[in-house]
Amino acid sequence: MNTEERNFATDAIREQHPRSEFREHSVPLYLTSSFVFDDAEQARAMFADEITGNIYSRYSNPNTNEFISKLCLMEGTEDGIATSSGMAAMFSSMAALLKMGDHVLACRSVFGSTHQILNTIFPRFGISYTYTDINEPETWESKIQDNTKMIFVETPSNPALDIIDLEWLGKLAAKHNLILNVDNCFATPYLQNPSKYGAHIVTHSATKFIDGQGRVIAGAILGTKELINEIKFFTRHTGPAMAPFNAWLLSKSLETLAVRMERHCENALHLAQYLETNADVISVKYPFLPSHPQYLLAKKQMKLGGGLVTFELKGGLDQGRSFLNALKMISHTPNLGDTRTIAIHPASTTHSKLTDAERALVGITPGLIRIAVGLEDVRDIIKDIEQAIVASR
């Protein structure tokens, strides 16, 4: 099949590890820690990277190979690595390519644990950072330093759902010969492909929409062959490997990613439109609402608006807490991208390590509620949210 003829859903289902001698239809689990060599010469050549092949499941495994092969097709990247968690992917995608004295230009609006890597962990190793604001793109270039090595962003951002112009950012990175690293977790490869706009590295927490059912912790790093080879050396010797069982589950999950994301996005848009009409709600944010500040940009670079909605009740923090306690069907848990709708209060949980000022700068108000919209009937989702709002007054 030619590249021009490829279709996302078909690749997600039909890209598989070669069948074994047993002619299985569904790819089996390869629960093995190591692989047998045909002879001493093959062992030597594999360890010398003269020939490819599986050696040890910390390096590669047929199940992780299939998972990454699918993701590369979906993202339009040359190669990739499966990791044990989303944060292992975020850390490895940066740490493997940076050294003492390097500088990272990062969007201020990123996940709480990513903040901790930049704020706390990297400075121990002599790696510095500067934050930039999504709403001030005209200031980004002035913050690039002589030792800047990488730009790191997530779009849509967590939890503010801000959008960064990837085409503009790709050109900025190319102009200054910088590595562009994009966290594509919220959009997934179905809604957005950063590599098309010049991203060299694309990272995912596969725990979220890629799994889609809240079963596993996992991550992925995708990108150019040259950079992935550097990251593979790092991960091979530091060990954040994905388990074969998790890779097997995730590869199966990718088969339904397209249809699931269609439903997530449809439900999320309906919920956002409802919240805009509720008198108790003072603000709603969803990329495909015309009221979103970057609505036109979201429509340009995303297929649909995603599965996350944020809003704030007029009663602020106190009403927000009462709302969460009043939910009956919707789950109160820190995950997202599940079949089940989930609600969380970012200021006291996922972004609690940030100061009040830092949260304010990225749009996390004290009463902000994040809804990860699931696949239930949207009428039931709205019904539960409506009764919880009434109960929280």
Secondary structure, DSSP 8 states (H G I E B T S, - for coil): --GGG--HHHHHHH------TT--SS------SB---SSHHHHHHHHTTSS----BTTT--HHHHHHHHHHHHHHT-SEEEEESSHHHHHHHHHHTT--TT-EEEEES---HHHHHIIIIIGGGGT-EEEEE-TT-GGGTGGG--TTEEEEEEESS-TTT-----HHHHHHHHHHTT-EEEEE-TTTHHHH--GGGGT-SEEEEETTTTTT-SS----EEEEE-HHHHHHHHHHHHHH--B--HHHHHHHHHHHTTHHHHHHHHHHHHHHHHHHHHH-TTEEEEE-TTSTTSTTHHHHHHH-SS--SEEEEEETTHHHHHHHHHHH-SSSEE-S--S-SS-EEE-GGGTTTTTS-HHHHHHTT--TTEEEEE--SS-HHHHHHHHHHHHHHH-
